[in-house]
Amino acid sequence: METIVSVKNERVKMWKKLQTKKGREKVGTYLIEGFHLIDEAIKNKALILEVMLSEDAKEMVATSLPENKMVLVSQEVSKQLSETQTTQGIFAVVKKNSVPEEPVLEKPYLFLDNVQDPGNLGTMIRTADAAGFGGVVLGKGTVDLYNNKVIRSMQGSHFHLPIYQDDLSDWFELFQNAGFPVYGTELNELAVSYRDITPQSKFAVVMGNEGNGMSKELLEKTTKNLYIPIMGQAESLNVAVAAGILMFALTK
């Protein structure tokens, strides 16, 4: 097994570049960290190009890891690669996911408009996975899918369902032409409580920016806008919490 001990090694510099969006886009790969995420990648047949592990992690490695792609790294290198406070000392370089060119519209979809918080994005994708959604579409302004905090929040859900990065207007048209509603989430004079909507198997629900909500352009194109009645004194809900309520409540 190859061993790398210096943080100045060229391979280490290449791995570090994957911590930036520019670096990931240039080579089409991204970095994952921790045993759980690597196990998810293996189970879902993601293309793993390299696995880097520290001496401590080596003792805990599962036999399913591809040995010919493993590199032993020093604690110093492990600390350079980690973006967590307490690292497990194991990392992998993974090829970015491919998605079907023709989406399968047999289940609900989650549309995300300008969602900027990585934790919120990852949580909503993980919840869409748990709610049995058919896919997620990341619209303009939404944080990069392969951001490290997004990856950690998703907990491997990006391996389970297709996630597109595209113009949401095109997806509105696709769903509505197929006869499926696209629900916005904006409290206005025409909005109705989500409780008044009959659960169904094919629809899209749009969650907007944490501070500004959905764009005006998209609001004008929704089938109907929904709100969640608040019983207490809080002014609003976190966007990921609201998305979770709606995804489970609206799905048949």
C-alpha positions in Angstrom: 0.0 0.0 0.0 1.3 3.4 -0.9 2.2 5.7 2.0 2.1 9.6 1.9 3.4 11.4 5.0 4.0 15.0 3.8 1.3 17.6 3.5 3.4 19.2 0.7 3.0 16.1 -1.5 1.4 16.8 -4.9 -1.4 14.2 -4.3 -2.3 15.9 -1.1 -2.5 19.3 -2.8 -4.8 17.8 -5.4 -7.1 16.3 -2.7 -7.2 19.6 -0.9 -8.4 21.3 -4.1 -11.6 19.2 -3.9 -12.6 21.2 -0.8 -13.4 24.1 -3.2 -16.2 24.2 -5.8 -13.8 25.3 -8.5 -11.5 22.4 -7.8 -14.4 19.9 -7.9 -15.8 21.3 -11.1 -12.4 21.2 -12.8 -12.0 17.4 -12.3 -15.5 16.2 -11.8 -14.8 14.5 -8.5 -15.4 15.3 -4.8 -14.2 14.3 -1.4 -16.2 12.3 1.2 -15.1 11.6 4.8 -16.0 9.0 7.3 -16.8 5.3 7.4 -20.6 5.7 7.0 -20.4 7.8 3.8 -17.8 5.5 2.3 -19.9 2.5 3.1 -22.9 4.2 1.4 -20.8 5.0 -1.7 -19.7 1.3 -1.9 -23.2 0.0 -1.4 -24.6 2.2 -4.1 -21.8 1.4 -6.5 -20.5 5.0 -6.7 -17.2 5.2 -8.6 -14.5 5.5 -5.9 -11.2 6.6 -7.4 -9.0 6.7 -4.2 -9.4 5.9 -0.5 -7.0 7.6 1.9 -6.8 6.4 5.5 -4.7 7.1 8.6 -2.9 4.4 10.5 -5.7 4.4 13.2 -8.4 4.0 10.5 -6.5 1.2 8.9 -7.3 -1.1 11.8 -11.0 -0.5 11.3 -11.2 -0.8 7.5 -14.0 -3.1 6.1 -12.9 -5.7 3.7 -15.3 -4.3 1.1 -13.0 -1.3 0.4 -11.0 -1.5 -2.8 -7.5 -2.3 -1.7 -5.9 -1.4 -5.0 -7.1 2.2 -4.5 -6.1 2.7 -0.9 -3.4 5.1 0.2 -2.0 5.2 3.8 -1.6 8.8 5.0 0.0 10.4 8.1 -2.0 12.1 10.9 -0.8 15.4 9.5 -2.2 14.7 6.1 -5.4 13.4 7.6 -5.9 16.7 9.5 -5.3 18.6 6.3 -8.0 16.7 4.5 -10.6 16.7 7.3 -13.2 19.4 7.6 -14.6 18.1 10.9 -13.5 18.7 14.5 -12.9 15.0 15.2 -11.9 13.0 12.1 -12.3 9.3 11.7 -9.2 9.4 9.5 -10.7 7.9 6.3 -11.5 9.8 3.1 -12.4 8.9 -0.5 -12.3 10.7 -3.9 -15.6 9.9 -5.7 -16.7 10.6 -9.2 -19.7 13.0 -9.3 -23.1 11.4 -9.7 -24.6 11.1 -13.2 -28.4 11.6 -13.5 -30.8 10.4 -16.2 -31.2 12.8 -19.1 -34.9 12.0 -19.1 -36.3 12.3 -15.6 -38.8 9.7 -14.4 -42.0 11.5 -13.2 -43.5 8.7 -11.1 -43.0 10.2 -7.7 -43.0 13.7 -6.1 -40.0 16.1 -6.6 -38.5 18.7 -4.4 -37.5 22.0 -6.1 -35.1 24.3 -4.3 -34.8 28.0 -5.2 -31.8 29.9 -4.0 -31.3 27.8 -0.8 -27.9 29.0 0.5 -27.3 27.2 3.8 -25.4 23.9 3.3 -27.0 22.3 6.4 -30.5 23.2 5.2 -29.8 21.8 1.7 -28.4 18.6 2.9 -31.2 18.1 5.4 -33.9 18.7 2.8 -32.3 16.2 0.4 -32.1 13.6 3.1 -35.7 14.2 4.0 -36.8 13.9 0.4 -35.0 10.6 0.3 -36.8 9.5 3.5 -40.2 10.6 2.2 -39.8 8.5 -1.0 -39.4 11.4 -3.4 -38.3 10.7 -7.0 -35.7 13.5 -7.2 -34.5 16.9 -6.2 -33.8 19.9 -8.5 -31.4 22.6 -7.4 -32.3 25.9 -8.9 -30.4 29.2 -9.4 -28.4 30.4 -6.4 -28.6 27.2 -4.5 -25.4 26.1 -2.7 -23.2 23.5 -4.4 -24.4 19.9 -4.0 -20.8 18.7 -3.2 -20.1 21.3 -0.6 -18.6 19.4 2.4 -21.3 20.5 4.8 -24.0 19.5 2.3 -22.4 16.0 1.9 -22.3 15.5 5.7 -25.9 16.6 6.1 -27.2 14.4 3.3 -25.6 11.3 5.0 -25.4 9.5 1.7 -28.9 10.3 0.4 -27.4 11.8 -2.8 -26.5 8.2 -3.7 -30.2 7.2 -3.5 -32.1 9.6 -5.7 -31.3 11.8 -8.7 -30.4 15.4 -8.0 -30.5 17.8 -10.9 -28.9 21.3 -11.1 -31.1 23.2 -13.6 -33.4 26.0 -14.4 -36.5 25.6 -12.3 -38.7 27.3 -14.9 -38.1 24.4 -17.2 -39.1 21.9 -14.5 -42.3 23.9 -13.7 -43.2 23.6 -17.4 -42.3 19.9 -17.5 -44.5 19.0 -14.5 -47.4 21.2 -15.4 -47.5 20.0 -19.0 -47.7 16.5 -17.6 -50.7 17.5 -15.5 -48.9 17.5 -12.1 -49.2 20.5 -9.7 -46.3 22.6 -8.6 -46.8 23.9 -5.1 -45.1 27.1 -4.0 -44.5 28.0 -0.4 -45.3 31.7 0.0 -47.8 33.3 2.4 -49.9 35.6 0.3 -53.6 36.4 -0.1 -54.1 33.4 -2.4 -52.2 30.9 -0.3 -54.0 28.0 1.3 -53.1 25.8 4.2 -51.3 22.6 3.2 -53.9 20.7 5.2 -56.5 21.6 2.5 -54.5 19.8 -0.1 -55.3 16.1 -0.8 -52.2 14.0 -0.7 -51.1 12.7 -4.1 -48.4 10.7 -5.7 -47.1 13.1 -8.4 -46.4 16.8 -7.7 -43.5 19.2 -7.0 -43.1 21.4 -4.0 -40.8 24.4 -4.1 -38.8 25.7 -1.1 -37.3 29.2 -1.4 -34.4 31.2 0.1 -34.1 31.2 3.9 -34.6 35.0 4.1 -36.4 36.1 1.0 -38.5 33.0 0.0 -39.2 32.1 -3.6 -38.4 34.4 -6.5 -41.2 36.5 -7.8 -40.8 35.0 -11.3 -41.4 31.4 -10.0 -44.2 32.4 -7.7 -46.2 33.6 -10.6 -45.9 30.1 -12.2 -47.0 27.9 -9.3 -50.2 25.9 -9.4 -51.0 27.0 -5.8 -49.1 28.5 -2.9 -49.2 26.8 0.5 -48.5 27.8 4.0 -48.1 26.0 7.3 -50.4 27.4 10.1 -48.3 28.3 13.2 -50.1 27.8 16.5 -47.5 29.3 18.8 -45.7 32.6 18.9 -42.8 31.8 16.6 -42.8 34.0 13.5 -41.7 31.3 11.1 -40.2 27.9 10.6 -36.7 26.9 9.5 -37.0 26.1 5.8 -35.8 22.5 6.2 -38.4 21.9 9.0 -41.1 23.3 6.8 -40.0 21.2 3.8 -40.1 18.1 6.0 -43.7 18.8 7.1 -44.9 19.4 3.5 -43.1 16.5 1.9 -44.6 13.9 4.2 -48.0 15.6 4.5 -48.5 16.0 0.7 -47.4 12.6 -0.3 -49.9 9.9 -0.9 
